[in-house]
């Protein structure tokens, strides 16, 4: 009743092409943004910022990075954490070694460096396809982890191989309180998602989808595979690099190379499976699921009498449930939570009168 | 020179251990086109079940039989609950399902039998033999022998039995084999059970080498480059790939390690596999895919 497009006609091409064609969606998004930027910092407490909201947002961003590569361009990758690590360590070293480097510029350059590294490991994708490509991204995962632990230059010769966050100061404003870190992450998140959403609607995004569906056919209709695949790797690396910087500096504060190991790559992959391959919104839903599920399970088990489930068993149980959920998702809803949301919206549009 | 050969032979024998895990992959990929990431978890599950039964007082063969039965039951469950509903889905979806499966099996194994490290003694002497002045581990020789036996048994199964015939038919063309009356679900259950058996053998040997613990499921990461070099659909390729990876890893560790630093054995196999792939994009023995638009 309230959520209908009746009467909202596009009179200009620009109105036809906008992301949110429904006025209700635009108002909803505006309210959400106002709430996120003004309401949440005012309402939330430190626990919510540090333990839930910041990891949720960073993982959403990482999910978008991988989704561009796997969900849109169809190149399976198990090296996400490596590119996150490159971004984080590059940003750290830029801050450390270049005097007067602005924080945001070092994040961006860290992203660029991660993108270049991803580009190098994406080169084999021109010749190798499908599962064989896993070996390239896994090589990235192991080589990067090894290089960062082996050469102590990257960690500034720290004895335990740990890097610590530089002061989070942008244009004289200190962002190092939980609220500040939340706002910093949120700002970058909104900017990058806006960019990403437009990217997948552009010519490049359409080329990616053609390559994903069948790359030989895409080549036949004149899409340059070289450009499409390498750009997918580079842009995905850029997003993951920035997500890595935020993970290291806005969320954790201190991080070692092993913080970006293979299990982190799997975590990002699960986000996009659960959220929805080839969906921008799905990254939020998947990340929310990944962050909230263990907390929820922990709280539920705390309700049981003491001793029924110990912490070791809880971890195993979590693993079993997690694996089962992934399989159920793949069977029941291969397009993920994003598709559920889409269906809900369609229902809402005809509510209360169904056709 | 003698030292070089000692390193080389040690590496080749270690590579056979990787092949043991890779063979399980190949079986499943050949018959169902599924890239089974859960093979490592199956190795862990088999080894953990076996060792826990042994510790509860079962004799060796009793524990072996019970574990084998549980692997077959597991295979039937997987076929029913995971493979059948996912029929005709793209391979990438099936791969991700096996990722979920590996989490489930790992969690289940540890929930059932606990997460502590178990020692496993197979009664194979681990003193090195001295042949022509080279020291060669007896255990590795035994593992190589087991692998050879396994390959012989599997090739007998594939080439001489009725079920092997249908396995080959399914690998060749699933639709055509359906048309001539081969039951696909049964074939899948058989190959998953066979992969479970291979996983059990691999689990026993790896368990005796490293101790039965969670890190057993990580051997899957060692088997992956082996598989890539050999090609996903060739058992012989898995053996050759294992030999190449094993030898290259040891040689790199001994001769390259002192120059650029230790710990390189994690990524050398991957870089090597990458180089191989650039020359032969479907591995050494893999079938080259023909694409039609």
Interface residues (C-beta under 8 A of the other chain):
Chain A: X76 X124 X127 X128 X129 X130 X131 X132 X134 X135 X136 X138 X139 X142 X143 X145 X146 X149 X150 X214 X216 X217 X220 X262 X266 X269 X270 X273 X312 X313 X316 X317 X318 X319 X320 X322 X323 X324 X325 X326 X327 X330 X331 X334
Chain B: X35 X81 X82 X85 X86 X89 X91 X92 X93 X95 X96 X97 X99 X100 X101 X102 X103 X104 X105 X106 X107 X108 X110 X111 X114 X115 X221 X224 X225 X228 X232 X260 X261 X263 X264 X266 X267 X270 X271 X273 X274 X277 X278 X281 X282 X283 X289 X291 X293
